[in-house]
């Protein structure tokens, strides 16, 4: 296969990031967005590309692109992915792959039916400290993992939500676990395996974004992995003025490690029996969007993986099933919150009746 042609659906901030790496590593053939301003802004930077105003128009007219990169709002990922797969294209889908398990399952089934690859973007897996700790776990150097913690203390203010009207909505954004913190959940699952879904319990509040978003701004959750590891998630978008921390900490029988910094970009702590993690490469900066920063900028690794699979029969770095597992955990956490609200309502009604 010669040059691989890509098309991007969604020309916002993350679509722009995809375009930068595609244009360097392969060929960006077409772009698509319903937002004319975003579309023209990207067209100015890549004047050779074909421009379309809907995914249906793109799929009907662009017969040269083998890969469609879905960079639209979360709630549209499933619909757009399925359309691209049915049009006989491979798909690179941004995180989260979907907002429901049912949608994620349908995406996987469509990929199988079409005999096409479905790549899910989880670029933080390529962070050097994350890669090193994964290797330590694979070698069993930490022994049995007793417990694990996700701590994510970020800032997302009113401007962040007002600049992108779909963000903060239940049907297109989904919640902070989907948009801000699904990468961290994915890393924990990659490290530790399957979660016992029956053990999940969670609490959430919207403290300071009541007029801005339709869901929580702070959430804590606890659960247990099938291997016995206890885990906690403590996350908020209320860190004052700027992001503070994004970390995963593992406590094992033979060692403790913490990957931290603001974006899982620093090995902050290690104490391992008869072993030391060495030669951590200098980490890359996070995706910088001006007045806030996102996760790590490793999208070039994602595109390189696509090319390796299509040109050299390599292995998909993150497949649809792995993406589904993250959606499944988040869905169960949010369902546990809904059950608490129902139980609380029933309890209060019973008390009133008495």
MOZI-V580209 format. One record per run of one state. SS is the DSSP state (A for helix, B for strand, O for the rest). FROM is the first residue (numbers start at 1). TO is the last residue. If there is no record, write none. Layout:
ss->(SS/SS)
from->(FROM/FROM)
to->(TO/TO)
This chain:
ss->(O/B/O/A/O/B/O/A/O/B/O/A/O/B/O/A/O/B/O/A/O/B/O/A/O/A/O/B/O/B/O/A/O/A/O/A/O/B/O/B/O/B/O/B/O/B/O/B/O/B/O/B/O/B/O/B/O/A/O/A/O)
from->(1/5/10/13/26/27/33/36/46/50/53/55/62/67/71/74/87/90/94/101/115/118/121/123/127/128/139/145/154/155/156/158/164/176/180/182/193/195/206/218/226/230/237/238/239/245/253/255/261/266/273/275/276/286/289/293/297/299/313/320/354)
to->(4/9/12/25/26/32/35/45/49/52/54/61/66/70/73/86/89/93/100/114/117/120/122/126/127/138/144/153/154/155/157/163/175/179/181/192/194/205/217/225/229/236/237/238/244/252/254/260/265/272/274/275/285/288/292/296/298/312/319/353/354)
